[in-house]
Amino acid sequence: VGTQAAVLAGFTVTGLIEFQIPTETNRVLQFMYYFLCITSLGMNLNCVSSTTALSVFGTGLALRGPDGSMVRAVNGMYQERTQIFATFGVGLMSTVGAAIFASLIIMRIEAAAACSLVLLYCAHRIYTQAKRIFTRFSFEEDEGVSFDDILSAPLVNMLPKVRRHVQRYRDDGGGQENEKTPFV
């Protein structure tokens, strides 16, 4: 999602820099174009920064955090996804909206109307497909994996004993011959 948002932000920056609006263009059309471009840019950059932070801090917590951090990281990443998808959706729709207003600004009315209808159809399809996919893959919180079965496994319960043996091995000189503490 972050990568796609970065691509959309790049399109928006290009639209802001390269697209020269004729001076006689209706001020409302200009306003809407620039407003949607800035909204797209802001939302897509927010999505990029959120996904980057989530990937760095979420995985960092999961891999290097204290006991219970894996569950905390997974739950936190799951909760953050709604905000990130919403931000991405607003950025994507703002990009489509800016394209509609760009077509109204630079094209004759017939071409602008046809292109705007195609873009509105695409926006409708994006929304309905996203809603359908979300519904298909959604589940209730109590249906999700709790990690209780993993955390209660015999191997997990043995980890403190293994750590103690390894520490004893290191304390007794590591690789030296020692009958008291075999290598684990």
N, C-alpha and C positions, 0 to 999 in steps of 0.2 A: 504494500500500500504506500509506503514511504517513497519507494522508487517511482511509482506512477505519479504520485503527487509532485515529485521533483520534475518530472517530464512536463506535467501540466503547468507548473510554475515557470518553466523555461519557455513554453509557448506563450504564456501571458506576458512575460518580460519582452519577448520578441514583438508581440502585438502592441505593447506600450511604446517601444522604441521605434519600430519600423513603420507602423501604420500612421500615415499623415492624414489627418482629417481635414477635408476642405474647409476653408474659413466660412463659407456660406451655409454650412451644415446647421440644421436645427439644434438649438442649445439643449433641448431635452434628450435628443438622440446622443449628443456628445456626452452629456452627463451620465446617461445610462451606460454607455460604452465604458467610460472611464471608471464609473462606480463598480461595474461588474468585473472589470479587469483587476482593480485593486482588491476587491473582495476575493476573487480567484487567487491572486497572488498571496494575500494574507492567509487565507485558509489552507492553501497548499503548503506554504512554508510552515505553518503551524503543524500540519500533518507530518511533514518531514521531520521537524524537530521533536515532535511527540514520539514518533516511531523510533527515531534514533535514541532518544533518552530511554524509552521502554526497552529497546534491545540491549542497551549497555547496562542499565541499572537492574532490569528484571533478570537477565541472565547472570549478572554479577552476584545478585542476592541468591539466586538459585544454586549457583556453583560454589560460592565462597562464604555464604552466610552461616549463621548459627543453626543449631538444630531447629527443625521446623521451617527453615527458610525456603525450601523447595515448594512446600504447600503455599506459603505466603506469596511467593513470586508467581506461581501459576494462578492463584486467585486474583492477585493484583493485575496481572496481564489480561486476564479474562474480563475484569471489570473495566479496564481502560479501553478495550476494543470498541465499545459502543461510542465513546466520545471521538475516537480516532476515525471510525467509519462515518460518523455524522460530519465531522470536519472535512473529510475527503469528499463526501457527497455534495456538500455546499460548494467546495472548490470546483468540483467537476461541473455542477450545474451552472455555476457562475461563468465558467469557461464557455459552455454552450450558449449561455445568455449573451456573453460578449460577442460571440460569433454571429448571433442573430442581429445584434445592433450594428456590428461591422458590415453585415450584408445590407442592412437598411441604409447605411451611410454611403456605401460605395457603388451599389448596384441600382439599376433602374427598378422601378416599383414592381414590375412583373417578376423579374429575376429574384429580387429581394423577397417577395412574397413566397415564391416557390422554394427558395433556399431556406427561408424561415420555417416553412411547413415541414421540410425534411428535418431540420434541426429540432423542431418541437416534437416530431415523431420519435427521433432518436432519444431525446430527453425522456419522453414517456416510456420508451422501451427500457432505458437504463433504470428508471424508477421501478417499473413493474417487474423486471427481471431481478433486481436487487431484493425487492420485497418477496418474490417467490422463492429465491434461493435462501434468504434469511429464514423464511417460514419452514422450508424443507429441512434445514439443518439446525433449527433451534431446539432447545430442550430445557426442561425445568432444572433449577439448581439442585434439587434433591435427586435428580436422575444422573448427575455427574459423578465422576470418579472422585472418591474421597481420599485415596491413598492409604486408608486404614489397613487394607489387606496387604499392601506392600510394607508398611511400617511395622506390622505385627508378624512379618515373616521371620522364621528362625535365623536366617542369615543376618538380618538387620539386628536382631537381639544379640547376636554373637559379636558384633562390631566392637563394643567396649572391651571385651576380652581380648580380641585380636590386637587392638591398640595397646593394651597393657603389655601383651607379649612382645610386641614390636619395641615398645619403649624399654622394657627390661633388656631386650637383646642389644639395643643401642647403649644402654647404661653399662652393660657388661663388656663392652669393647667391640661390638659390631662383628666384624668378619673374623675375629680371632677364635681359636679353638676353645669351646666352652661347653662342657657336658651339661651344665645346669640349665641353660637356656637354648634350646634348639631354634634354628631359624624357622620363622613362621611364614 
